[in-house]
């Protein structure tokens, strides 16, 4: 950040405070003036916006930066069409690796295959030439371990979710995945993080909420988390808000430099893996899912966060998991007080299956909903994965953005990348075009939830608006007219030309390597 004043002129500024604005100045990291070109003050330098649209920059409110970088640089299994295709991709990746290296891949979704049967660990071992391998489902809650990997990890056998077939879920998947990822060098992990953050900046994203946490059996979780925070602070990259997902560990989270003790502190699993905790069974499996945390656990976590003056939060997808959160928060409020709970801005990540009573709990205790509209776009409706797992009625009722926003529950939009890609305009569009018309929100509300809503969910009430005195955090788009872009189902998103964070350029399309 410098003391010089920069004038940006000749654009279309998305500013409710001054809808006719075509220019603004930036000084000391803030917007100093906003108006029309003919009234613009003198400045140390001038940037011609060439008629482009300027908006507040996006916040991705739920990401996994390391995983995103690995999917960009490594074996990305999204789009696989069968078990054979999955094995062929793993085999091709293995050819470029030494015999001692591990084959890591992520992103497959067997619900999109004609035959959803997953390959076994033996089949995977043969495909990768006997190497160690671990392939993770797109949701991260199921993995396939090669037989070679399982032979080395006898510690997995006693864990819930273990199977000798190599298909692992629950605690076995968590520990196996952590062990597999720890095989990467610190340099590889840092390079992946940098690549992911640069990609985010190129999409007009100026900040991300990193959902990290402990890695069972290794120190990798802590190392990756602190390294990412340091990387973001030392280079011109998006700001990283670190959300540390460990139960009743607010003091440790602060020591690690975390912004909050929450994020992927999992109360349950995922719908795709049939581990999201439901009040009624899955349609296609004899289970109600799995609750990792009880209401009592939630209560103690909120009390712990309140005692340390830190925001808390939870990963909760199924209605039973969300009920555990609301019940636990209500109990905590009896100890620390309702206003203390409300002022904490505690978050629920995903918040996919809620009825009116659960939504009322969000209102009562000031809970923020950190949601991913791309989930509905990809898996919602009456003929995709949610309908297969839950039935059409529960599928259409999931991700109830309209119901949440309608009663004032604050929304913050994100991607859960690499579960679904970093794509902020895609997230806005998905919220506007929800499969259930009742749950659609307006373009203005959806955009606000992905910009100012993201900042507010971190406790920042200043950023996310183009107004005099606000932090100069904005993006410039190749749309040469005012107002939000078209957001219909088939509309093409504008491309980012410039991303600025607190006055500093973190992406410039004309100079992408600077």
HELIX and SHEET records of a PDB file:
HELIX    1   1 UNK A   37  UNK A   39  5                                   3    
HELIX    2   2 UNK A   65  UNK A   73  1                                   9    
HELIX    3   3 UNK A   83  UNK A   94  1                                  12    
HELIX    4   4 UNK A  110  UNK A  112  5                                   3    
HELIX    5   5 UNK A  121  UNK A  127  1                                   7    
HELIX    6   6 UNK A  147  UNK A  152  1                                   6    
HELIX    7   7 UNK A  154  UNK A  156  5                                   3    
HELIX    8   8 UNK A  170  UNK A  181  1                                  12    
HELIX    9   9 UNK A  186  UNK A  202  1                                  17    
HELIX   10  10 UNK A  220  UNK A  234  1                                  15    
HELIX   11  11 UNK A  250  UNK A  255  1                                   6    
HELIX   12  12 UNK A  295  UNK A  307  1                                  13    
HELIX   13  13 UNK A  319  UNK A  336  1                                  18    
HELIX   14  14 UNK A  338  UNK A  343  1                                   6    
HELIX   15  15 UNK A  356  UNK A  365  1                                  10    
HELIX   16  16 UNK A  373  UNK A  379  1                                   7    
HELIX   17  17 UNK A  385  UNK A  390  1                                   6    
HELIX   18  18 UNK A  392  UNK A  397  1                                   6    
HELIX   19  19 UNK A  401  UNK A  406  1                                   6    
HELIX   20  20 UNK A  424  UNK A  432  1                                   9    
HELIX   21  21 UNK A  437  UNK A  439  5                                   3    
HELIX   22  22 UNK A  443  UNK A  450  1                                   8    
HELIX   23  23 UNK A  452  UNK A  456  1                                   5    
HELIX   24  24 UNK A  509  UNK A  511  5                                   3    
SHEET    1   A 4 UNK A  30  UNK A  35  0                                        
SHEET    2   A 4 UNK A  23  UNK A  27 -1                                        
SHEET    3   A 4 UNK A   5  UNK A   9 -1                                        
SHEET    4   A 4 UNK A  45  UNK A  48  1                                        
SHEET    1   B 5 UNK A  12  UNK A  13  0                                        
SHEET    2   B 5 UNK A  53  UNK A  56  1                                        
SHEET    3   B 5 UNK A 474  UNK A 477 -1                                        
SHEET    4   B 5 UNK A 496  UNK A 501 -1                                        
SHEET    5   B 5 UNK A 504  UNK A 508 -1                                        
SHEET    1   C 3 UNK A  58  UNK A  63  0                                        
SHEET    2   C 3 UNK A 205  UNK A 212  1                                        
SHEET    3   C 3 UNK A 239  UNK A 244  1                                        
SHEET    1   D 5 UNK A  75  UNK A  76  0                                        
SHEET    2   D 5 UNK A 102  UNK A 108  1                                        
SHEET    3   D 5 UNK A 132  UNK A 137  1                                        
SHEET    4   D 5 UNK A 142  UNK A 145 -1                                        
SHEET    5   D 5 UNK A 167  UNK A 169 -1                                        
SHEET    1   E 5 UNK A 260  UNK A 261  0                                        
SHEET    2   E 5 UNK A 311  UNK A 316  1                                        
SHEET    3   E 5 UNK A 347  UNK A 350  1                                        
SHEET    4   E 5 UNK A 368  UNK A 371  1                                        
SHEET    5   E 5 UNK A 411  UNK A 413  1                                        
END                                                                             
